[in-house]
Amino acid sequence: MMKKTLMIAILALALWSCGGKIEADLIIHNATVYTVDDAFSTATAFAVKDGKFIGVGSDEEILAGFESKETINLEGAPVYPGLIDGHAHFYRYGLGLKNADLVGTKSFEEIVEILKAHRAKYPDEEWILGGGWDQNDWEIKEFPTKDKLDEAFPNTPVLISRVDGHAALANSAALGESEIFSKAKEVNGGKIYFDKNGNATGLLVDNAIDLIAKFIPAQTKADQVEALLMAQQNCFEVGLTSVVDAGLEVETIELIDSLNKTGDLKMRLYVMAAPTEENIDYFKKKGKIKTDHLNVRSFKVYGDGALGSRGASLLTDYSDDPGNDGFLLQEAAYYDQLAKTFYDMGFQMNTHCIGDNSNHVVLDIYSKYLPEDNDLRWKIEHAQVVSRDDIDKFGKYNVVPSVQPTHATSDMYWAADRLGEERVKTAYAFKDLLDQNGYIALGSDFPVEDINPMYGFHAATARQDAKNWPEGGWQPENKLSREEALKGMTIWAAYSNFEEKEKGSIEKGKFADFIIAEKDMMKAPESELRNLKVKATYLDGKKVY
């Protein structure tokens, strides 16, 4: 009773001191506000105080009830909750901003020229690193070999990653860092490619990459901080206020936390820890981490590789590679043991599953530990190819499908070659997955795909590429509506991270994270969606872009 009386007194004092109005730090009005509340209602105004929304409604309601020194008339501009990327690699993206950008290259010769220019720009780097190439974009759609790299860089180690991060090409100088290539031809959960004479071609898939990557010089703390801050600024510019970072070490998590506390890193991060023995022991002792900017209560596990590099684990052979059905990165018992460990810890398990066999194995393991109608929100990351016999397990065990719409529009040119005309119909099935639980989390997987969430919104709703191809969309039965896509990038992504009570919608009491756009993505023509620009991004009611 005393507490209630005190609250009334405080409110009365606020009203008296402001001439009958509650003082706010910011008022936005004459806007088109998509609140993304339960009713998906629109408003025209809201007020912010101490970093949170304190009132949402019509212009008349907000301007009559609140006052602020900063009052902005948006002249009808659209406003959305701050966008959430439900699956990305925020830290890795930042580190890669200084590496050679090989995205969109049309030949291996073009890659070599980019690497030469990169070397001229950074002549003192011990290694030449790059990423983003995709042999499916080339006229000759075959995996490259190290020969041209050896010719251009005979003495400098080079390691360049495929766009999905699950394959990489190393030159001889890099391969020479390890003796493994002269001793073994098999790697558990990975593959080393050899030519007909038994010599390594330089191509490495999944776990085989680690045999070389471990020799890359470690980043300094200054490099790490710079990477995080550059990634943050780029995210703010495209309207992202929260990002899920999939798979970090404790050392990086602690660095992020320290930068949050100094105020340098403002981005809200939901971090999945890498499932190393050291990390698991750390969180067994420490428990979950939860602040306004950092949430760590989950682990990221890799089930298989990628479809583009034929490392995804399939129930039957690749249609374009008979005798190869891919592979799990570990034995099934490994995933079972992790599931038991995380269940006992009360942590969320999030598993990368691309192929239908990987999804099958992991969903069955999940079902062993998850009771029906649970609220543990374990995730399948990507859920890219799911057989019709397995899809209902998402609904039965409340498993969250965390998908990346741009994967569908990047892979649609060749996915049927890998999977066959019948099996491809169960791939990138976003609508079918949504129907299981009534929600779906959307992300980008950047830097595998572009950081811009508008690309994902367009891919989810139109199922088309940058040139608006194909007409009517690819496998259009799995298009999401614009309302569904926006929810997937806001409130449903927040829900998948146990954060729906504090973010993901513009509602009283939630963090005042929002963006102002130039055009309304709920109404703009499909052909314009990818090019929609963010005018301003606010976090805690303060402009960060």
Order of alpha helices (4+ residues) and beta strands (2+ residues): alpha-beta-beta-beta-beta-beta-beta-alpha-beta-beta-beta-beta-alpha-beta-alpha-beta-alpha-beta-beta-alpha-beta-beta-alpha-alpha-beta-alpha-beta-alpha-beta-beta-alpha-beta-alpha-beta-alpha-beta-alpha-alpha-alpha-beta-alpha-alpha-alpha-beta-beta-beta
